[in-house]
């Protein structure tokens, strides 16, 4: 695998992929159009019964369990067995900095966390790679994009608009913090959701997890709207 690379990506505002060891993938672009269409109706589905709120430190064990369950449920349809197993080990650890910063959300139903996700004003792009010197750096909203981080939905709560509601809360909060753009490094199961929300694919990367197993990811970006649709009150 290639050594750690820092690379400014065309079309992003000073976004540097530095969280993990990455290798650009050439000639492997897939057509995600149909998958994106499947998710269009999510905005119109009521997620009645699930309450969106900011995560607290006490939620961390349940968030971690949800992340692992989601990976085991979804990843085998997109990745090899070794990749799914490695991802369940390394990308399912809650980032406590997001919770401390007040930028991570959960949907709670019946006293259980059924979805989670958030955004970040720090340089780190996502959990699962070697620690970088600037992971905790506060990024500049005038020149850099807010990071969308760690989106997971429990299998029996998918297609109810939970993830879209979290993305809307993230967009509203990032706008309030002065950001005009969002970026993320998506795993393959999440790409249709992000396309449906208006993100566009910038580049495809092969990420090396700590045990050396490669995992394909997709760098995506989206401008933050100047309007404030579907504002999530109380968050």
N, C-alpha and C positions, 0 to 999 in steps of 0.2 A: 504494500500500500504506500501511497505517497506520504511524505512527511507533512507536518502541519503547514497549511498555506493560509496566508492572509491575502484576500483578493477583493478589490472593489468591484462590485457587480454593476454592469450597465443598467441604467433605469432605476437604481435605488439611490436614496440620499445618504451617502456615506455609510452604507451598510457593509460591514466587514464580517465575513464568515470565519469566525475564529474559535467557536465553541468546541469544535470537533475536528479530527483529521479528516479532510475531505478530498475527493477526487472527482472532477467534473466528468459527467457521463456524456459521451458524444454519440449521436445517431440513435438514441433510444427514446425519443419523444413519443408519447402515446397520445391518442385522441381521447380527451376526457369529456367531450361535448355531451354525449348521451348521459354519462353519469351525473354531470352537473344538472341536466334537465330533470333528472329523477328527484332532485332535492329542492326544486323550485317551490313546491307546495308547502315546505316546512314553515315558511313565515306565516301562513294562514292557519296553522294548526295550533289550537289552544293547548298550552301546557298546564292546564288546570290540575291542581293537586300537588304541584312542585313549586316550592318557594325559593326564589333567587335571593341570595345574601352573600355578604363577604365571608370568606373562610376565616377560621380562627385556628390557632395552634392545636387545639384539641381535636380538630377535624383531620389532622395529618394521617393517622393510622387508617382511617376509613377512606381517605382520598387515595392513599397508596394501594389499598386493596382494590378499589374501583379501577385504578389505572392498570393493574396487573390483569384483572378479570377482562377488561376491555381488550388488552393486547392479545391475550390467549383466545378471545372470541373472534377478533377481526383479522389479526395479522396473518394467520395461516392462509387466508384467501388471497394474499398479496405477496407474501414473502416465503422463502424456504423455511423449513422447520428450524434449522440452526439459527436463522436470523430472528424468527419469532421468539425463540427461547432466550436468545441474548437480549433482545429488546425488553422482554418481560423482566429481566434482571437489572438492566441499566437505565432505562428511560422512564421507569415507573416510581421514581423516588420524589416525593413532594419537595419543591423548592421552598424552603421556609422563608427565604428573602421576599418572595412574592407575597406571602401571607403577612409578613411583618410590614411590608410596604403598603398593604391595603389595596392590592391590585389583583387579588385572586378570588374567584367566586365559586360557590357551590349551589347546586339546586338540591333542596332537601324535600323529601316526601316520606311521610310516615315515620319521621325520625331517622331516615337513612339518606346518605348522600348518593344521588343517582346521576349526577353530572358535575363536571368541574372544568375550570379553564380560567384564563386570565390574560393580563398584559403586563408588560414590564417597561420601566423607564431606565433599566440598566442594560449594559452591553451584552450580557449573556443571552444566547439565543435559545438554548434548551439544555436540559439535563441529559447526561449520558456520555460526555467526553472528558478529556483532560481539562483540569482547571487552568484557565488563562489569567494572565496578570490583570487584564482589564475587565474581568467578569462583573465586578461590582461597580464599575464606573457608571456614573449617572450620565446618560446620553443627552445630547443637545437637541431639544425639540425643533429648533430652527433649521437644523441641518441633517438630522438623523430620524429614522423611523421608529415608532414604538414597536416593541416586540409582542406578538401574540404567542402565548405560551401554554403548553400542556393542556390541550382540550381533550376530554374524554367523556363519553356518555355510556351508562350501563345499557347492556343489550336490550333489556325489556323496556327501556325508556327512549329508544331511538325513534326518529321520525315524528317527534312531538314538538319540535321547535326549541328544544332546550339549548342546543349548541348555538343556534342563531340568536337566542336571547342573550346568551353570554357574550357573543361577539358584539352585539349592539351595546351592551353595558360597557365593554372594553372600549369600543369606539367613542362612546360618549365621554368616558373618563379620560381617555387619551386626548380628545379634543379640548377638554377643560384644562388639561395640563400643557396645552400649547402645541401639540403635535398635529401635523397635517398629513401624515402617512403612517401606515402600518406594514410590518413585514413579518414573515414567519418562515420556518423550515418545516414543511409538512411531511408527515409520513404518508404513504400511499393511500391508506384507508380514508384519510381526511381530505384528500384533494377535491372530491366532488362537492363537499360542503363548502370549502373555501371558494371554489369557482362559482357556486351558486350565490355566494354572498358578495361577489364582485372582485375577488382577488384574481390576479393574472400570474401565470407561470413565468418566471424569469430564467431559471436555470435548474437543471437536474444534477444532483450531487450524490456521490456514493460516500457515505459516512462510515468511518471505521470506529466501531464500538470498542470499549476497553479490552475485550478479549480477542480483538483482531477480526471479528466477524463484520463483514460489510453490510450496510443497510442503505438502500436507496431513499433519498429524500428530495423534496422539491422546494426550491426557494420561490416564494410568492410575495406579491406586494399589492397594496390597495390604497388609494387616496382616501383620506378621511373626509366625509361629506361636510359641507359647511352648514347644511341644515341639521336639524336635530330630531329625526323621525323616531317614533316609538320609544321615547325617552323612558328609561327604567327608573321609576321614582323610588326614592328611599335608599338608593345604592350610591 
